Amino acid sequence: MKYATLCYIRKNGKTLMLHRVKKANDMHEGKWNGLGGKMEEGETPEECAIREVKEECGLNVKNPTLKGLLTFPFFSKGESWYVFLFLINEFDGELIESNEGDLEWIDDDKLFDLNLWDGDKIFIKWLDQPGFFSGKFLYKDGVLTEHGFENHK
């Protein structure tokens, strides 16, 4: 089991997205994602979110809001992932160049025009719902085959 964070940073009707086009052997190659990554030993999800955002784009996160927990059984190389999903509205600093892809502020109403994972198209909508949610997304050979959702208001 792998543990990770996924962060959606928003400002003025836009979301900061990462187009994964720079990293070799990237399971997300060509996709657009939020920012985040694997948790390090002893890190809390919040600490991981803050560190990963700083490393990937240079921004200093304040008060990340935990919105959900996502489960991806056997997503990559037979490994399952638990992903802590954060919404970030408070930050400062300047964007840096990411070694994982190209960063771009995307209008919120254009997010679903991007090359997203099919599951992302589902759970990104949940970011604006009140409360906390959990979701399970089962992929086979990169294709979403099943998903479920629970909202804990």
N, C-alpha and C positions, 0 to 999 in steps of 0.2 A: 504494500500500500504506500503510495506517495501522497504527500500533503503539499498544497500550494495555495497561493493567493491569486486572485484576478481582480483588478481594480479598474473602475470606470471613473475617469476624472472629467468633471463637467464644469463649464464656465460659459455664461452668456449664450445659452442655447446650443452649445457645441460640446462634443465629447472628444477627448484626446484618444486617438487610435494609433496602433502600431501595425504597419504593413510589413509582414514577416518576409523579407526578401534578401537578408544579408547573411544569415547564419547557415553554415553547412549542415546537412542532414537534419534539418528542422522539421519536426512532425507537423508544424503549422505553416510550412512554406507556401507563400502566395496568399495566405489568409490574412484578414484584418482581425486584430485582437485588442482587448484592453491590455493593461500592463500588469506585471506580476511574475511570479515564479515559485520555485521550490522553497519550502521552508527549511531553514537550517536547524540543526540540533539545538534544542532549548529555546527556540524563538516562539513567541506568541504569534497568532495570525496578524495582529496589528503591527507588531515589530517587523514581520516579514513584508507586509504591504508597504510600510514606510521605507524600508531598505530597498526593496525591489523598484519602487517608483523612483527613488533617488538615483539608483544605478542605471535604470533604463532611460530616464528622461531628464534628470537633474532637478526635478521639482521637490520641494520640501513639503511633505504632507502634514496637515494638522487635522486631528479628529476624524479619522476614517470611520465611516458608518458601515458596520457589518450588516449586510442585507440578506445573505443567504449562505447555505451550504449546498454545494453541488457534488454529486457522486457520478463518476465516470468509470463503470466497471470495465476492466480489461481494455482500456482505451488505446494504449500504446505498448507494443511488444509484450502483450499479456499482462501489463501492470494496470492496476486500478488506481484511481486518483480521487482524493477528497479535496475540493477546492473551496476556500473561503472567499466569498464574493463581496467586494467592498464598493461603496459609492463614495467618491471624494469630491467635496465642494470647497474645501478650505486648503489652500496651498500657497506657497510663494516660491520665488526663484525664477530662473530662466531655463528654457529648454536647451538641452545639449543634443548632440548627434548620438543616436542609439546604434550600438554595434549589432543589434538584432533585426533592425528594419528601419523604415522611414516613418517618422512621427508626423501626424497631421491632425489638426482640429477639424472635425467633421460636423456639419450641421446635424442636429439630432434627427431632423426629418429626412435625412439622407443616409442614416446609418444602415438601413436595410437594403440599400443599393450596393453596398460593399460585398466583397467575397468573404462572407462570414461562414463559420460552421453552422449547420442547420440548428443545432441546439442553442447556439448563441442568439439566433433570431427569436427563439422562444423566451429565454430567460432575461434578455436585455429589457424586454417589456415589463418584467416583474420588478425591475429596479425602482419604478415609480409607484409601486403599490405600497400601502402602509404595512408595517410589521416585518416579520422575518419569514423567509421561506426556505424550503429544501426541495431539491429536484434531483432526479436520477435520469441520466442520459446514456443509453446503450448504443454504441456504434459498432458496426461490423465493416471492416475494410474501408473505413472513412465515411461510411454512410450511416446516418441516424436511423435506427430500426425501431426504437422504443423510447418513450420518456414518460415520466410521472412528476407530479408537483403537489406540494402541500404548503398552504399558507398558514402561518401561525400569527394571527393578528394580535 
